[in-house]
């Protein structure tokens, strides 16, 4: 097989099985929200290491900036002020790819090798294989991938697969001033989380807990939350994320049947891809998504 | 975040886009693979690791005083044909404080080095011109030197009216750079004083000046008492008068560590629920400018509830000392106030001495004039009800802080305080800090691991610049610059600055002043300093008044200053009342900017619309802009807040024609000296006699200067234990300040740094991070004084020499000497029974609850309202509303507003994404926080019809700014003296030299009045109005 630094578990739209004999340590990033000061060092270190620079934006009345994830902002801090049990709390959550064990993006991805899941748990986008269809965006239960306006390809956090491959921790982890972001084997991270949860409980956070949602098979980015019973408080962290039912249905039970039945249509799809290229489709799709998201955001803000 | 597009759990809801895309996805996938469009082989490779063979250079972050270690990676492996360019920076995992971490500024250093704002060539802006013109270095240096010489020749005061040689040049002022190295700092000190410059200041003035006054007057030294890592040893952490998570994120990790490892509790007291509060156990709001009420209330509570560490207080503080008859406090005034002068005669604020000059004490604490009883009486007025009424803090919150602090009065519980500019930048700045220092003495928390008063310094080397005396009236090592009245001769100077011991058996380390001073004079004047000429004493400038930034601005405003040299400073943005500052600059004849990046100061003459509405053609100032290197492009040492001198190394060449600060100062000095040699001139002697022994006089090297900071023997130094032996041979580097002599046989530029570069080499470059106990890493870098990491550590033991807490054993008496994990801050062979006290810099050896006559505004802190008070009165003593010892110029007093006109309280501060006014030129930081905003409460927003994201206009008596509104639950109106007080938070980072969105200089709003003792400006409490823009 080809030389590679990380063993592959799965690869999007690929039927050939991956090599499976080697044991690889499953890794995880643990974000202890209770120790996060929202300094954005992780945002900056991420952009610096990955050589991406988002446009300089505007203040829209909150601390969040960039105000959303983008092809050039792979992690952002989301700030939320809540009053829980008569106390004001400023809940700050580092948002970005969760590196699901059962990645919706990968299930939805039609392009072979555009999305790779390594055996250590990292889910990586390989833009050279990306056709820019945007299906990963739909497939993601956390609304993470973003399509670049420059090259029409999907981008997101790689968990610094290039650093992890040579034995280093991701850039965000290393830089975190307060140690709110930790990195190690998933097992160690869960053990460490237990100590943090015990400490939080001793400080009166009875519902403190670990966020490692099983609806996506668990994640390789986990959170320690003071209010694990209310993940939605943390700028809309989903309580029970799962892969979109249509992706599951399609790629699960119905897939063999549908593949046969719709082979002809698939040919048409390929024809479309070859003739018109990916960018046009993706741009149109992305605009639609953005419009939908914008309307939804407005609805939500209005409700507040 | 968008959640609605996700299906509800178990449901099958789908939006249109999901349906469209998923069906297409399935088709596409199956289709492409089925048709064999791709090989589908299961292999892939991650992005190649980009640093495999890049060159790694170690450095120290240039921003704040945590002093994080950084690794810089540059192109090329060092081969001569490769031009190194820094391509990546990340944290140094070996660094004991930062352990690989960097905050958003540090993590974005790469974009500072490569900022589009970097200056590359010398430039001049001719009088009245609208633009810069590129010039050569030769022309720049020649023209600047000509200006300086002409001005000095015209205005140098050689002797004062009494005929005392004062050698004072006031018509050119200079600011020095807190991010430059010690080596640049000490060279600049020599340059300035040889010319007679006294109108000089550094960023210490606008940040931690009051810290030095408050801590030195209490403990003996004006520095952070403990170290960053040591914060992890605390059981309780109070963050007040600062926002450690925001301003010092990586240092703050040790507070989080204390929480995690020891279960420490953390409480934040602040006008805003800030980022530190986000991770605290409790948050207590407070009105800005009322800290002494809160802290004085704590003193009263501790006394009333008997939460005092009595053994410590009785042995180590001046609680038992008897104060002179005549001392008193009445209706807001201490004894000795002279209303006409607006100043105190402090003679009654002193110890009662016996006929041998020894301070009298009453160990039973019964004497009515002993400090303990005076303290009790003074703070009896500060009841919890008064605290709640004047601070706006809820009484439960106040009592919670008291309870937690009070628990640390036992020997096995230790609490610490982290503070910064929230306390210093007030008219009562030094006294805010004093109050906390007194609390920590009462609790026995000074000298203890996990305790102390931790002043979190600002800039990366502002501690160093303070240490090197780059302030109007200072010399290196906290020696004062001579004063024209009190120090007319060397003898007078030495007598005044060499205190006599006030209690028997005390070390009284300032008793060695002549050794420090004369060794420094040998550094200044070399062979020209002889016993016969009093070591060149007459050549040193003698000051008449302190020329702090407010005074300098006022003199410029009056047209009395012609020249201004600005080294790594952005005064237009940093000084208060920016419009006045701009008008003051417009009256200068010449200005010289030395900086790596473009600053608003350098373009004060440009029109930037509403934010700087000037007509360049009307401004006749000739402005020179000289590009300098930044941290990444030079070697040298900077001093972190914990007093560690850390050496750093150059990783790349500077851009364009930028020169190092040492080269620029060297070139300027040589050009000036050549002019004096050629033409002669007024006061030529000091310029011609100053020692400039550097191999290349135009470019003294960091190594040459660092060695001078340590000092060397000019003759064989005999061993005091055995005079037949030689301790240090002629020409050798000194082992430390204990070897300094007062007979001219040693040279040392800054006595407290002696030990930093010994015969064994550069101690600041050491990198052994072994933890020898309690997080102490004595093999990492080098700490002044004498590599001690925790000051006053003798006080971590009881009077018998046993640690108060066996689990916090730092040093102990082992029967022969003091030894342990830290270097004892004590005479190592003085046995406990000798009765020497732990505060060795104080002549009585005590920590001072009553600070005698060391501060100008009282021996005990007292609450006074800010000059612009929202109350219009001081309920504690309505006849004395503001501090009676405030100095304010007439033109500044006229620019003060009243609460009737400006009903809200404004307070300025930093955000963690930015560092002062530098990082607006750094793309990565501009992205993280792009645009100017202010923070207002939901209540005030509703009253004013403002919603989040609106533009608002904030005005004070001095001008206005416009910014976006952040409407937040984190700011709440407070009830103070039965009225509602709204506070508005005003971050300070914006301007027009920027890659972020353009903004206004926040200091357009703040008033030009300073702390009574140090003139550090009041940036934290002033009056504003707010309207929707």
Interface residues (C-beta under 8 A of the other chain):
Chain A: X1 X2 X3 X4 X5 X6 X8 X11 X12 X13 X14 X15 X16 X17 X18 X19 X34 X35 X36 X37 X38 X39 X40 X41 X43 X44 X45 X47 X48 X49 X53 X54 X55 X56 X57 X58 X59 X60 X61 X62 X63 X65 X66 X73 X78 X81 X83 X88 X89 X90 X92 X95 X108 X109 X110 X111 X112 X113 X116 X124 X126 X131 X133 X134 X135 X137 X138 X139 X141 X143 X158 X161 X162 X163 X164 X165 X166 X171 X174 X175 X176 X177 X178 X179 X180 X195 X196 X199 X202 X203 X215 X232 X235 X236 X237 X238 X239 X240 X241 X242 X244 X245 X246 X247 X250 X251 X255 X258 X259 X262 X263 X265 X266 X267 X269 X270 X273 X285 X288 X289 X292 X293 X296 X297 X299 X300
Chain B: X1 X2 X3 X4 X5 X6 X7 X9 X11 X12 X14 X15 X16 X17 X18 X19 X20 X21 X22 X23 X24 X25 X26 X27 X28 X29 X30 X31 X32 X33 X34 X35 X37 X38 X39 X40 X41 X42 X43 X44 X45 X46 X47 X48 X49 X50 X52 X88 X89 X90 X91 X93 X100 X101 X102 X103 X104 X106 X107 X108 X110 X111 X245 X246 X249 X250 X252 X253 X256 X257 X259 X260 X263 X273 X275 X276 X277 X278 X279 X281 X283 X912 X913 X923 X924 X925 X926 X927 X928 X929 X930 X931 X932 X933 X947 X948 X949 X950 X964 X965 X966 X967 X968 X969 X970 X995 X996 X997
